């Protein structure tokens, strides 16, 4: 059986990035991990994930200031680790 830690590791995202995606998609973290792993295998997957992270950072800026800093860091880290090809 896979644990949440295993699913996070397979997703290609950090825990804070997955938290932002889960909030954006309104799904549990484990579902966001599965979504990320699938999407990142697609040609435009990095852009799709980046757009979700950007949208959630903006939402956090407007409504959830306590999460904005962590999610902004997650977005910056994602952009560094997954540059556009």
C-alpha positions in Angstrom: 0.0 0.0 0.0 1.3 3.5 -0.8 1.4 6.1 1.8 0.7 9.8 1.3 4.5 10.4 1.5 5.0 7.9 -1.3 2.3 9.7 -3.4 3.9 13.0 -2.8 7.3 11.6 -3.9 5.8 10.2 -7.1 4.0 13.4 -8.0 7.0 15.5 -9.0 5.9 18.3 -6.7 6.9 19.4 -3.2 4.4 19.1 -0.3 3.7 22.9 -0.4 3.2 22.8 -4.2 0.7 19.9 -3.8 -1.1 21.8 -1.0 -1.6 24.7 -3.4 -2.7 22.5 -6.2 -5.1 20.6 -3.9 -6.7 23.9 -2.8 -6.8 25.1 -6.4 -8.5 21.9 -7.6 -10.6 21.5 -4.4 -9.4 17.9 -4.0 -7.5 16.0 -1.3 -3.7 16.1 -1.4 -3.5 12.5 -2.6 -5.7 13.3 -5.6 -3.7 16.4 -6.4 -0.5 14.2 -6.3 -2.1 11.8 -8.8 -3.2 14.7 -11.0 0.3 16.3 -10.9 2.0 13.1 -11.8 -0.3 12.6 -14.8 -0.2 16.2 -16.0 3.6 16.5 -15.7 4.0 13.7 -18.2 2.1 15.7 -20.9 3.9 18.0 -23.3 2.2 21.1 -21.8 2.1 19.7 -18.2 4.6 22.1 -16.7 2.7 25.1 -18.0 -0.6 23.6 -16.7 0.8 23.1 -13.2 2.5 26.5 -13.2 -0.8 28.2 -14.1 -2.5 26.4 -11.2 0.2 27.5 -8.8 0.1 31.1 -10.1 -3.7 31.2 -9.7 -3.6 29.9 -6.2 -0.8 32.3 -5.2 -3.0 35.2 -6.5 -6.0 33.8 -4.6 -3.9 33.5 -1.4 -2.7 37.1 -1.9 -6.3 38.3 -2.1 -7.8 36.1 0.6 -5.4 33.9 2.5 -2.3 35.9 3.3 -1.1 33.3 5.8 -0.5 30.8 2.9 0.7 33.3 0.3 4.4 33.2 1.2 4.7 29.4 1.2 2.8 29.1 -2.0 4.8 31.8 -3.7 8.0 30.0 -2.6 6.5 26.8 -4.1 5.8 28.6 -7.4 9.3 30.0 -7.6 10.8 26.6 -6.8 8.6 24.9 -9.4 9.6 27.5 -12.1 13.3 26.9 -11.2 13.0 23.1 -11.3 10.7 22.9 -14.4 11.8 25.6 -16.8 9.8 26.0 -20.0 11.3 24.1 -22.9 
